């Protein structure tokens, strides 16, 4: 076996000392056998490790794929269906097997499984976002472990309400918590500097900054029953690290993977959080909220917002898309059509259209009122892009 670098072990142990919550995501390819049936032995092994993490006092949430895969195996289907109605039915049939497997595995260690099925709409409204967070907290306080899955029997029929896959769902769930470690268990041992099947490719131990060079390493892997690939995993990790969380992509087929991670073993790829993180309400604005419209802005406003952290003023707005009310979440788009930020709009769309391009001191004369000098306040604004020292977007 290769010699372990002691510095990597110490780094991981320091990270783990700060962790209060753990979100584990496991994919269909890890949980199912070749015939599509559930690998109950693996679920038992994961359940036992989840309980050991919970016994340390940390809040533990499992985001588990596998409902469609379990349904495929249960029904003896040769492959994953492609029709939406079939997917709905197969997911509903498989979900019962999935939660029963977790209930049995957790009960063996003295804990209960709490089934939580979500769609993206459950987190898009601020009240729903808070309700889900409070429910997960209560589940933890009652000594149970939440097992979350996207509500495939509903979500796949409404493509606009789907998270896309459970990697992104796990990142959204991690965003509900504080001091969280997001662990994504994959059929690949981590992020490699080349195709994982190539003998010369090496696993990357630590990623301190998720930039374009790292994103470019992602390679999608086809599967008969799963939807996610390395690209979606890196998207999830990007969201989690921007929220101040640490993430690990690790080997899901190692039946002791969680124990090894919490022992500080340098397995998988460790992703460190960004220096400037998103917290509180701004985390919901940037990650989960429904975007109801767009504000197009000029180059000067784009630089003011991104470089100086300024609020968005009416004078910098050039156009408005959509019909929305005051307090809606809107995308802020630069002259090239690239979304650079999201924020809560202080005015309804009808009023923004009347004051766009105008200085703030003219708002009262135009609208007959001026409740806000800015259209989007910087405290309610989340950047998607920043600028470097030269003023160029990165």
Secondary structure, DSSP 8 states (H G I E B T S, - for coil): -----HHHHHHHHHHHHT--EEEEEE-HHHHB-TTS-B-HHHHHHHHHHHHHHHHTT-EEEEEE--HHHHHHHHHT-SS---SHHHHHHHHHHHHHHHHHHHHHHHHTTT--EEEEEE-THHHHSHHHHHHHHHHHHHHHHTT-EEEEEE-HHHHTTSGGG--SSHHHHHHHHHTTSSSEEEEEEESSSS-BSS-TTSTT--B--EES---HHHHTT------SS----HHHHHHHHHHHHHTT-EEEEEETT-TTHHHHHHTT---SEEE---SS---THHHHHHHTS---EEEEE-HHHHHHHHHS---B-GGGEEEEES---TT-EEEEE-TTS-EEEEEE-SS-HHHHHHHTTS-GGGHHHHHS--S-S-SB-GGGEEES--B-TTS-B-
